[in-house]
Amino acid sequence: MTAADPAPVRTRDTVPAAPGRRPMTVLVVSQALGGAGMAAGITVGALLAEDLLGSTGLAGLPAALYTGGAAVGAMTVGRVSQHRGRRPGLALGHGAAALGSVGVVAGAAAGWTALLLTALFVYGAGSVTGLLARYAGADLAPPERRGRATGTVLLATTLGAVAGPNLVGPTGAVAAAYGLPRLTGPFLLAAVAYTAACLVLLLWLRPDPMTVARARAAAGAAPPSDGGAAAKKAATVPGPGQARVATDPEETDTETNTEASRTPSGRPGRRRPSGVVTGATVTISAQLVMIAVMTMTPVHMAAHGHSTQAAGTVIALHVGAMFLPSRLSGSLVDRLGAPPVAVASGVVLLVAGVLAGVLPPQGFAGPAFALVLLGIGWNLALVSGSAMVTEAAPPATAAAVQGQVDVGMSLAGATGGMVSGLTVAGAGYPLLAVAGGVLAVAVIPAVALRGVTGRASA
């Protein structure tokens, strides 16, 4: 270093070029805990509402409420993450979900419907927080491995999400032992799991993934193999006539340099707003269809003589299929590109909807197989759509844009949850399932392929 060279500037978080395994490990642990909490609402939310409200037509109300709450949560977590970093943003969401879980238990125990429904709205912040964490995983990875990093974070959710529904019986017994309704048992588990996830993030998620992403973007999306030189350069005071690059999330999020406009492939180029719209449409459409069919499956099974535990097992298989293929989906996106994977998701969702509608509901295998396919189709859409959004969103506003996309997902889920109950009450579950599949194959492939055409002509 010569006398004319600027001295390095330390930020609150050290910004290494290769952040190491610790941040990803912390994300994986928090996702596993959050997955257990998320499973509570999926498994027994509709059954709890049907029991308390006494109406099948309103059984989709919990899904509408906690996905509507997730819309508010997505906007809030996205903005906090943009200005303060991923760590406080994700921790805030998990903390709100823990509070909502406690409120659900209290409302059900007291028979206070208003408290129960309000708490379900707050609880929804947890489900969106677990999904928003996929972008934190992408922040930690170089462009050529973002699909797999996103998949790793989503895969971690499986550890808790699959275990949660299978604990409906044991947690119900614990709730009954304390004089609480048995269906509140999974929400007791959710309160503990979300609290633990919040603490794990607050205590150990360093460096903040947002800091790493901004340092890499400022250094020209340099891969970790450069020995850290690029990231060190990004975190130094620049020479005369150059703008200082901000790498701390708590600093202004509008500072950037010309290298920040590189695409995830590492090539210079303008970020395309149309890519955000395409990716958002893929994920939102899949969310609408998945939530609508999934929400009413336990109710449909119960109406044909299945036990709560059997419905819980089917949901566990479904949730596993939602997240287990994530690494494979991410690898496919890295190798083939996002649009072909999005097209495949629409086809899989169509097959899932048709099978859910036509297979005999008296058996266990039919609903289980259909829900597994539904989860796989949703996973393909989520990973591919998220890749499109990540590629197109400008680094300076990425977290806020990603939060807005997940607001759309949450609103779609709320719509699907509400419409599902009314549709089943008026026309039956088979029509709901088949219509959902047709909608998915009509919208997702067309949008994804049009996005490819738009890029080619740009």
N, C-alpha and C positions, 0 to 999 in steps of 0.2 A: 504494500500500500504506500503510495507516495503522499507527499504533504498536501498535494492538491486534491487527493481522493477524499470523498466524504466518509465520515465515520458511520458505522451501522447504528441504527436506531432500534431500541428494544421496544416492542409493544407488550401489552398485557399477556398475550399468549405468544410463546415462541413459535415461529413459523418455519418448520423444517420442510424441505422439499419432499421428503418421504416421511409422513407423520408416524410411521411405525404401526404396529398392530393394536396398540392400546385403545385408540379412539374407536376403531371398528369393533373390538371386543366389548367395550362398554356399550356401544349401540346394540350389539347382539344380545347382551344380558338384559338391557332395558326393554328390548323388543319381546324377549321371551316372557318377561314379567307382564308387560302390557298386553300380550296376546291372551294370557290367562284371564285378565280383566275384561277384555273385549268380548270373549266368548260368552260371558254371562248374559248380556243383552240379546245376543243372537239366539241363544238356546231357550231361554225362559221368558224373555220380554213379552212376546205375544201371548204366551200362556198365562202370565201374571195379569196382563191387562184383560184378557178374556174372563179370567176368574173374578177380577175385581169389578169389571164393568158389566159383565153378564151378557156380552154381545160378540158374536163372531165377526160381525161387520166392523167392529172397532178394534179387532185383534191386531190390525196393522198399525194402530196408532202409536205404540211404543217405537216401532222402527221409524215412523215419520218424525217422532219427537227427537230421538237421539241422533238421527241423521240430520234433522234440522238444526239441532244444537251443534252438530259437527260443522255445519256451514259457518256458524258464528265462530266456532273454535278454529277452523281453518284460516279465516280472515285474521283472527287475533294472533294465532301462532305464527302465521306468515309475516305479519308486520313486526312482531317482537323479534323474530329471527332475523329479519332484514336489518333492524336497527341495533339489536343487542347480541345477536348470534344464535346459533342453533341450540346451544345448551340451555339458556333461560327459556327460549321459546318452547322446546319440547317438554321441559320440566313443568312449565306452567300448564300445559295441556294435560299431562298425567295427574298433576295435583287437582285440577278441576274435575277430572274423571273420578278420582278417589272420593272427593266431596259429594259428587252426584251419586255414587254407589251407596254411600251412607244414607243419603236422602231417600233413595229407593227403598232401602230396608225400613227406615223409619216410617215412610208413608204407607207401605204395605202393612206393617205391624199395627199402625193406628187406624187403618182403613180410611186414610185421608187421601182421596183421589187427587186433589189439587197438588199436594206435596209430591206424590208419586210421579205425576206427569211432569211437574217442574224439574224434579230430580233426574228424570230420564233425559230431559233436554240438556241438563248440565253434564250428565254422564256421557253424552255424545261427543264431547271434546276428546275423550280418550280414544275413540275409534279413529278419529281423523289424525290424532297425534301419531299413532302407530303408523299410519300411511305416510304422513309427511316426513317421517324419519328416513324414508327411502331416498329422499333428496340429500339428506345428510350423508348417507353412504356414498352417493354419487360425488359429493363434494370432496371426499377423501381419496378418490381414485383418479388416475390419469384418464384422458378421454377414451383411449382404446379399451379400458376395462370398466367403464361406468355401468354398462349393462349388468355385468357380473356383480359389481359392488351393490347395485340396487337390489339384485336378486338375493344377495347374501343377507341384507337387512330384512327383506320380506320373509325369507326362509326362516330367520330366527323367530319370527312371530309364531311359526308353527309349533314350536316347543311348548308354548303356553296355551295357544289357541286350541290345539288338539286335546290337551289334557283337561282344559276347562270344562267342556261339555260332558266328558266322562266322569266328572266329579259332581254332577248334578245330584246323584243319590247321596254320596257321603256328605256334601255340604248342606243338603237338605236336612239330613239327620242332625247335623250340628245346629242348624237354625231351629229345628223343632225342639231340640234339647233346651234351648233358651227361650222357648215359648213364642218363637217367631214363625210365620208361614214358611212352609218347606221350600216354596219357590224363591224365597229371598236368599237361600243358601249361596247360590253362585254370586250374588252381589256382595255378600260378606267376603268371599274370596277376591272379588274385584277390588274392593276397598283396600285390602292388604297388598294386592299385587300392584295396583297403580301407585300407591304410596311408596313402595319399594322402588319402582321404576323411576319415580321422580327423584328420590334421594340418590340413586345410582348415577343419574345424569348430572345432578348438581355437584356431586363430590368428585367424580372421576372423568368426565368427558373433557379432556384437555389434550392437545389444542382444540379449540372450537373448529368444527368442520367448515364453517363459513370462512374463517380466517385462512384455512388451508386453500380453499377454492379461490379466494381472491388473490392470494399470493401466487398461485399457479397461473391464474389468468393474467396477472400483471407481468409474469415472467414469460409470457408467450406460450402457456400450456406446456411447459417443459416437463418431460417425464422424470420420475424419480431417479433414473439412472445417471443424471447429470452431476451426482455427488453433492447436491444442495446448493451449487453455485447460483443457479437462477433464482431460487427462493431468497437467498441471502441478498442478492441484488435487488429483489423486489422490496425487501424490508429495510433498505438503506435510504439515506437522504440523497436525492439525485443531484446531479451537477447543475451548474448554472444554466438557466433557460429551460429546465425540465420541470414538469409538475411532479410533486411528491405522490407516490402511490399509497393509498390507505389500505392496510391489510387487517386492521382490527375492526371487528364488527361494530364496536361502540363508537368508532370514528365515523365521519361522514361516509355515506354509502353511495355518493354520487361521483367520487373521484375514480378515474380510470385512465388507462392509456390505450394507445392504438392496438396493442397486442390483445387487449381484453375482448376484442371483437372476433377472435378466432373461434371457429366452430370446434366441436369436440373431436373432429378428425385431426385437429392441429393446423388446419389450413386457414389462412386469413380469409375473412369474408364477413358480410353483414349478417347479423342475426335476423331471422325471418319471422315477423309476427304471425304470418300465416301458419308457420309450423306449430306455434302455440295453440292456435285455433284447431288445427287438425288433431294434435295430440289430446287436447281437451275434449273434443267431440268423441274420440275413441274411448277414452276412459269414462266419460260421463254416460255414454250410451250403455256400456257394459255394466256400470254401477246400477243404472235404472233397472235393467233386466234382472241382474243378479239379486238385488234386494227384494224385488217384487216376488220372484219365485221362491227364494230362500225363506222369506218371512212367513209365508203361508204353508210351507211344507210341514212343520210340526203340527199345525192346526189340522191340515188335511190328513196327516197320519193318525192323529188322535181321533178324528171322526170315523176312521176305519179300524178302530180297536187297538192301535199301537199304544204302548206305554210311554210315559215321559222319558224314561231311560232309553227306549228304542229311538225315539225322536232325537234325543241328545246324541246318540251314537251316529245317526245319520248326519247331523249337523257337524259333529266332530270330523267325520270323513270329508264333508264338504269344505270345512275350514282348512283341513289339511291339504286338500286339492287346491285351495285358493293360494296357498303359500309354498307348499313343498316343491312345485316345479319352478320356483323363482330363479334358481341358479341356471337351470336349463333355458328358461325363457330369456334370461339376460345374455347367456352365451349365444343364443340364436340371434338376438338383436345385434350383438357385437359382430357376428359373422355375416348375417344376411341383410341387416338393416331393419329398421322398425316397421316400415309399411308391410312387407310380406308377413311378418308375425301378427300384425293387426288384422290382416285379411283372414289369417287362420283362426284368429279368435272369434270372428263373426260366424264362421262355419261351425266351430265347436259349440258356441252358444245356441245356434239353431238346433243342432242334434240334441243337446241337453234339454231344451225346451220341449221338443217333440216327444222325447222319451218320457219326460216327467208327466206329460199330459196323457200318453197312451198306455204306459205300462200299468199293470194291475196294482192298485194301492194297498191291497190286503197283504201282499208279501213285503218283506224287508228289502230284498235285493233290488227291486225296481227303483224305488225312491232313492236308495243309496247310490246306485250307479248313475242315475240322472243328476243327482246333486254333486257327485264327484266331477262329472263332465262340466257342470255349470261352474264349479270352482276353477277348473283348468282354463276354460274359456275366459273367465274374468281375469285370471292371472296373466294370460298372454296379452290381453288388452291393456291391463294396468302397466306392465313392464314396457311394452312397445309405445304406448301413449306417453308415459313418463319420459322415455328417451327422446321423443319428439319435442316435448316441452323443454327438457333440459338443454337440448341442442339449440333451440330457437330463442330462449329467454336471455336477455342481456345480463351479464354478470352483476352489474350494478343494481339491478332490481329483481334478480332471480327469485329470491325467497318470497317476495311479495307476489310475483306472478304465479309461482307455484302454489301459494296459498289461495289465490283466486281460482285457480283450476280446481283445487280440492273443494272450494266453496261450491262450485258447480257440481262436483261429484256428490257432495252432501245434499244439495237441493234435489238432485236427481234421485238419491236414495230416499229422501223424505217423500217425494212424489210417488215413488214405487211402493214404499211401505203403506201409504194411505190408500192408493188405488188398489193395491193387492187385496186388502180386506173387503173393500166394496165390490170388487170384481168377483171374488170367490162367493160372497154372499148372494150376488145377483145372477152370476152366470156359471160359477163353478171353477174349481182349480184347473182342470184340463185346458179350458180356454185361456186362462191366465198364462199358463206355462207355454203353450204353443204360440200365442200372440207375442210373448216376450222373445222367443227364439226367432220368429219372423222379423221382428223389429231389429234385432241385433244384426242379422245377416243382410238386411236391407240398407242399414245405415253405415256400419263400421267399415266394411270393405270398400264401399263407394267413396267414403270420405278419405280413407287412407290412400287409395289409388289416385284420387283427384289431387291429393297433396303431392304425390310423386310427379304427376303431370305438371303441376304448378312450379315445382322446383326446376324441372327440366327446361321450362320455358323462361325461367327467371334469368 
